């Protein structure tokens, strides 16, 4: 899934995705969709905005 050099940045990935996913879930009156969208988007953003690890 990932290489050994980068670790996911969970704080930067999950908080915006929770806001976006639950916002869409409320607007569409479907909380299950909001929760699943938050989870999927959060994992994707966490790995996309990964912190690079310093190897010395």
ROFIMI-204477 format. One record per residue (C-alpha): residue number from 1; residue in three letters; x, y, z. Coordinates in nm, 4 decimals. Example, Ala and Ser with C-alpha at 12.3 -4.5 7.8 and 13.67 -1.06 7.14 Angstrom:
<atoms>
<atom><nr>1</nr><rest>ALA</rest><u>1.2300</u><v>-0.4500</v><w>0.7800</w></atom>
<atom><nr>2</nr><rest>SER</rest><u>1.3670</u><v>-0.1060</v><w>0.7140</w></atom>
</atoms>
This chain:
<atoms>
<atom><nr>1</nr><rest>UNK</rest><u>0.0000</u><v>0.0000</v><w>0.0000</w></atom>
<atom><nr>2</nr><rest>UNK</rest><u>0.2767</u><v>0.2415</v><w>0.0905</w></atom>
<atom><nr>3</nr><rest>UNK</rest><u>0.6494</u><v>0.2421</v><w>0.0777</w></atom>
<atom><nr>4</nr><rest>UNK</rest><u>0.8479</u><v>0.2369</v><w>0.3993</w></atom>
<atom><nr>5</nr><rest>UNK</rest><u>0.9601</u><v>0.5983</v><w>0.3669</w></atom>
<atom><nr>6</nr><rest>UNK</rest><u>0.6277</u><v>0.7750</v><w>0.4271</w></atom>
<atom><nr>7</nr><rest>UNK</rest><u>0.3815</u><v>0.7507</v><w>0.7136</w></atom>
<atom><nr>8</nr><rest>UNK</rest><u>0.0206</u><v>0.8668</v><w>0.6845</w></atom>
<atom><nr>9</nr><rest>UNK</rest><u>-0.0666</u><v>1.2028</v><w>0.8343</w></atom>
<atom><nr>10</nr><rest>UNK</rest><u>-0.3878</u><v>1.1092</v><w>1.0158</w></atom>
<atom><nr>11</nr><rest>UNK</rest><u>-0.4641</u><v>1.4497</v><w>1.1685</w></atom>
<atom><nr>12</nr><rest>UNK</rest><u>-0.4482</u><v>1.6358</v><w>0.8372</w></atom>
<atom><nr>13</nr><rest>UNK</rest><u>-0.6386</u><v>1.3629</v><w>0.6547</w></atom>
<atom><nr>14</nr><rest>UNK</rest><u>-0.9202</u><v>1.2710</v><w>0.8888</w></atom>
<atom><nr>15</nr><rest>UNK</rest><u>-1.0470</u><v>1.6027</v><w>1.0274</w></atom>
<atom><nr>16</nr><rest>UNK</rest><u>-1.1318</u><v>1.7686</v><w>0.6933</w></atom>
<atom><nr>17</nr><rest>UNK</rest><u>-1.2803</u><v>1.4458</v><w>0.5605</w></atom>
<atom><nr>18</nr><rest>UNK</rest><u>-1.5076</u><v>1.4102</v><w>0.8640</w></atom>
<atom><nr>19</nr><rest>UNK</rest><u>-1.6370</u><v>1.7634</v><w>0.8047</w></atom>
<atom><nr>20</nr><rest>UNK</rest><u>-1.6895</u><v>1.7074</v><w>0.4316</w></atom>
<atom><nr>21</nr><rest>UNK</rest><u>-1.8389</u><v>1.3586</v><w>0.4621</w></atom>
<atom><nr>22</nr><rest>UNK</rest><u>-2.0781</u><v>1.4379</v><w>0.7446</w></atom>
<atom><nr>23</nr><rest>UNK</rest><u>-2.1754</u><v>1.7650</v><w>0.5783</w></atom>
<atom><nr>24</nr><rest>UNK</rest><u>-2.2774</u><v>1.5789</v><w>0.2650</w></atom>
<atom><nr>25</nr><rest>UNK</rest><u>-2.4483</u><v>1.3126</v><w>0.4746</w></atom>
<atom><nr>26</nr><rest>UNK</rest><u>-2.6612</u><v>1.5761</v><w>0.6490</w></atom>
<atom><nr>27</nr><rest>UNK</rest><u>-2.7461</u><v>1.7555</v><w>0.3251</w></atom>
<atom><nr>28</nr><rest>UNK</rest><u>-2.8507</u><v>1.4292</v><w>0.1580</w></atom>
<atom><nr>29</nr><rest>UNK</rest><u>-3.0301</u><v>1.3036</v><w>0.4752</w></atom>
<atom><nr>30</nr><rest>UNK</rest><u>-2.8206</u><v>0.9868</v><w>0.4722</w></atom>
<atom><nr>31</nr><rest>UNK</rest><u>-2.5890</u><v>0.9448</v><w>0.7709</w></atom>
<atom><nr>32</nr><rest>UNK</rest><u>-2.4553</u><v>0.6054</v><w>0.6599</w></atom>
<atom><nr>33</nr><rest>UNK</rest><u>-2.3342</u><v>0.7642</v><w>0.3381</w></atom>
<atom><nr>34</nr><rest>UNK</rest><u>-2.1739</u><v>1.0456</v><w>0.5376</w></atom>
<atom><nr>35</nr><rest>UNK</rest><u>-1.9881</u><v>0.8071</v><w>0.7677</w></atom>
<atom><nr>36</nr><rest>UNK</rest><u>-1.8625</u><v>0.5865</v><w>0.4852</w></atom>
<atom><nr>37</nr><rest>UNK</rest><u>-1.7603</u><v>0.8880</v><w>0.2767</w></atom>
<atom><nr>38</nr><rest>UNK</rest><u>-1.5750</u><v>1.0339</v><w>0.5757</w></atom>
<atom><nr>39</nr><rest>UNK</rest><u>-1.3852</u><v>0.7126</v><w>0.6315</w></atom>
<atom><nr>40</nr><rest>UNK</rest><u>-1.2892</u><v>0.6577</v><w>0.2673</w></atom>
<atom><nr>41</nr><rest>UNK</rest><u>-1.1936</u><v>1.0184</v><w>0.2039</w></atom>
<atom><nr>42</nr><rest>UNK</rest><u>-1.0023</u><v>1.0353</v><w>0.5323</w></atom>
<atom><nr>43</nr><rest>UNK</rest><u>-0.7872</u><v>0.7351</v><w>0.4537</w></atom>
<atom><nr>44</nr><rest>UNK</rest><u>-0.7190</u><v>0.8629</v><w>0.1030</w></atom>
<atom><nr>45</nr><rest>UNK</rest><u>-0.6205</u><v>1.2102</v><w>0.2242</w></atom>
<atom><nr>46</nr><rest>UNK</rest><u>-0.4059</u><v>1.0690</v><w>0.5050</w></atom>
<atom><nr>47</nr><rest>UNK</rest><u>-0.1951</u><v>0.8723</v><w>0.2616</w></atom>
<atom><nr>48</nr><rest>UNK</rest><u>-0.1952</u><v>1.1456</v><w>-0.0043</w></atom>
<atom><nr>49</nr><rest>UNK</rest><u>-0.0701</u><v>1.4084</v><w>0.2423</w></atom>
<atom><nr>50</nr><rest>UNK</rest><u>0.1837</u><v>1.1752</v><w>0.4043</w></atom>
<atom><nr>51</nr><rest>UNK</rest><u>0.4697</u><v>1.2998</v><w>0.6169</w></atom>
<atom><nr>52</nr><rest>UNK</rest><u>0.8073</u><v>1.2147</v><w>0.4747</w></atom>
<atom><nr>53</nr><rest>UNK</rest><u>1.0299</u><v>1.0336</v><w>0.7204</w></atom>
<atom><nr>54</nr><rest>UNK</rest><u>1.3861</u><v>1.1522</v><w>0.7732</w></atom>
<atom><nr>55</nr><rest>UNK</rest><u>1.6341</u><v>0.8668</v><w>0.7357</w></atom>
<atom><nr>56</nr><rest>UNK</rest><u>1.9869</u><v>0.9398</v><w>0.8326</w></atom>
</atoms>
